[in-house]
Amino acid sequence: TAAGPRDPGTAWIHALHSLGLLGGWSYVEGGMGRISFCIADAARDAGAAVAAGAPVAAIRPGEGVELAGGDRIEAATVVSNADPKRTLALCGDAHVPADFRTRVDEWRCQSPVLKVNCALTRLPTFTAAPDRPDHVYRAQVEIGRSIAHTQAAFEASRRGEPAVEWCEVYFQTPYDPSVAPPDRHLMSVFAQYAPYELAEGGWDDRRDEIGDLALAVIARFAPDVADCVEERQVLGPPDVEARIGLTGGHIFQGECLPDQMWERRFAPRTPIPGLYLCGAATHPGGSVIGINGRNAAMAVLEDLALSE
């Protein structure tokens, strides 16, 4: 969230995460990406054709899509899982109502999140748990000093300064050894704050330095963490944007503060005939929940029935 804990509306973020406790946070064997493969398998079983590695170059509303290779797929209905800004850009010169274009242009989706994925030779030892009980590594580990420190870090990020103060740490291998080689472990770090645009230098120049900031935060509570790291991948917001296609690198396709939630989130139907949205920018927001896709599917089915 591109806001500090003392900024108005951020209490909702705490509530949003608490909603996950209703059904229980879950981990999928083989990694969360396995969900995508399962959905693809179910779609194929239902008769769908799944084309991976075939990027869409343009959306032709009412006609279909044009692929980067020049091929065209004809379809009266297009459902886009891309964020609204990228979806609209793919529409090119197609007629887009001015108010909808303005809304998309004003949609805030610049992420302040740093992601660090680490291959470990062993699990680090937390000072508060020197006996290394198993449940410590099966927990979602939240690391931060205080609200004041976190707010100061956010203010620094607004000035373009990377200031990692809060980390959310997961160890996958205690649950699922299959995701790492024998006697090796994984640790993923979700940290704030790392601005999309740095006031000095660029991400390619400062990537290692910023990754070190996250490990230093963890080291306050697990001093040997850096010694455990064999390899690491440091991803800033521009990297997530380039690798995954999320504008601004925002995993929820847009801020989840109150002024962009509930009825202020995008609906599946757009004012462009034949074009629907099904990504995290639609109601009810992000997370691995599937509701956004279901909402879009039901809207498409309803509209198709009305057109018959």
Steps between C-alpha positions, in 0.01 A plus 500: 500500500639839400414652836631501855325350803403847625339598169118502479347182363783260580302331778299344218816319381519330839135402470554372146775264614293393799229381262741228394466347844133420436586202283864473600808601304610216277813377327485289184739208465751580227454875545210739447560498125357148495155658528544648152589159360194343665271767356655447156447123527136552599450737207645248255278227643203729433606546137697825518822557307778643716778688318798576725784712368274672248495866608210717389612806304159663457139465604244560225173554691219299348742316270756322719872539560815528293805305619855629499580261215229657284237226531145603590255318723144597415255536787210730573593493870843567653559453874823666614696400809746784430473807718273782375786722380660222297162383369413849379842538338439176308174645370698765313283737300175319580223729619522532878258727687688801636387449860619139501837596354537771765416253776761254374759776465440610860510145642788472747708186455862581576635241743743569788578130549833321486503123447808296594502126425784312668648153464634399841761247608317479835223675688609807700484505878276759662638648821160462665487129407854362536370144525368536142153352563333386180194722542713815467579414138143403422372841604454822308780704657435874530805715571500868587608729780214744551224696330717811520793330326272362230336837438843663470600235247194578290575872509854423380363290214286793389825687450630216284717347772486122559424454870418143598351491848235229485536145368261209466701176485396152389693173505339260251715191551386406854160441339612379161856366454427437130563866407874483584784250456570260790639674809422843355226748586307794355420833658285768337493856629225754430638835616417870505592765396679497164393777261437430132713801408819553700618854568858392438611231256286222357387155602764323293772698679358474853328162500752323726516795739121506537487123545756536780264744675233230527743241635630755752148546636462124545848478654384710795304194607688220319865613497629213285253545215753640250732205562215263407438657158653305211322681215244777490270680260418866570193640326393862519174644363647559150611135486153371588356732236742375233487130587130457574337795325353669808505876448697662781593155629189492721391143580140613558490703175434811706500635853258334741436809708134593556480749213580214259297222664145366499284694252811700405670187367444423132201291396542204263303679229672791327326767290682354198263247334629144524785580742504376859750515787569209734823603678577620851403858414138386494282451807573358757876555448809282508612172660481147364124474530354449153199722568605762245503238225167357609341846502622560145384158382151554642480844335599353163250215529223740596575733209523212252162372616347844453641526149351169383 
